[in-house]
Amino acid sequence: MSVARRALFLAASAALLAACSPAPAPQTANAPAAGSVTELDYYADEQGSAAWQKILDACAAQTGIRIERQTVPTAQMLPKILQGASSKTLPGLLFTDNPTLQQVAATGALTPLSDYGISADGYYPSIVKAGTYQDKVYGVAPGVNGLALLYNKDLLTAAGVQPPSTWDELTAAAAKLTKDGKYGLAFSAIPSEEGTWQFLPFFWSNGAELSQLDSPQSVQALTYVTGLVTSGSASKSVVTWNQNDVADQFVAGNAAMMINGSWNLARLDEQKALHYGVVPIPVPQAGAKPVVALGGEVGAVPVTSGPVQQAAGKVLSCILAEPTMLQWSKAHAYIPSKTAVAAKFGAEQPAMQAFVDEVGSARSRTAELGEKYPKVSQALADAIQASLTGKEPADQALKTAQQAAGS
């Protein structure tokens, strides 16, 4: 399905579901928990899936509730949830990408986590915002991920380059590291949420806002990223590389630096000959803090039946408990969602410290726009493609995006 047709399909689905919202959740406080619950996630990669299965197995043993797991590819997750909400066939427990939570909650398909005694106390405020819809918390993440700049220590040392911290330094470093058929920098710019997600640290760190995609700050950010490609410091193929492809290029030594997520660290550690470092994403001016987008999945309990909802609430409470939160974060290179737990985690995991440092200034993608975010995200992703491929200059591409987002 084309990007345009998929966007129309999701918009139509959301409109249909808003008109046919499920009934409010029944009172479940005194309902006994079911003996089993079905859980849906998109951890399809081998390492992530295995790590998540251990979490589910541990919580099944702790709660005495059998967990029947379902896994779908990331791209199929939201359509499956929306379809399930429409037909009232959702599983008992969902773990979905955090920017989709408010869109799903808007259909009436989710129950407030307070129904199960789950509190938002102690979590990073931005994480709570990501799971909140109309002042009620419908989803909470056991851990989050983010983006940083990962670099090949050997290649930077050989070129006499220090890890960059500003845009000017990144431009200079990427140019110097581009030689012999290898690129200084790799990142993903595919025309989907993945491309938007990778661009947002440049967008937000430069003061741009999603409510005005064609602002001067936005144009400057896209012009900067486009320049990395047109100068040859990053491959033109970034418009077709997803984040796994970017990691492949880095592991193969075809890129000296990459913008990528914390979940790649386990894979990088398997490469014994690869010596890498991690620093926060470079910012426009020295001394500023990067503003990255919060990544990761939120756990939510759909409207099903009292016993199933109670069972799902018990399982989710187990997953959100500090020991489990730490286990998941260590296994999948996520950052614990509670501030105190994250501080402890960063001290114990030096390679994760840059990611931990960024969480404090990170933003929820839906905090400003709520369920309108997916439409704006797609418009921005299309603008990034248009600029990087030379179809339109950055300013015109973003004007087109603003028109599409506001329509």
Secondary structure, DSSP 8 states (H G I E B T S, - for coil): --HHHHHHHHHHHHHHHHHT--------TT----SEEEEEE---SHHHHHHHHHHHHHHHHHHT-EEEEEE--HHHHHHHHHHHHHHT---SEEEEEGGGHHHHHTTT-EE-GGGGT---TTB-HHHHHHTEETTEE--B-SEEB-EEEEEEHHHHHHHT-----BHHHHHHHHHHH-BTTBEEEE----TTHHHHHHHHHHHHHTT-BTTBTTSHHHHHHHHHHHHHHHTTSB-GGGGT--HHHHHHHHHTTSEEEEEEEGGGHHHHHT-TT--EEEE---BSSTT-----B-BSEEEEEES--HHHHHHHHHHHHHHHSHHHHHHHHHHHT-EESBHHHHHHHHHH-GGGHHHHHHHTT-B-TTTTTGGGHHHHHHHHHHHHHHHHTTSS-HHHHHHHHHHHHH-
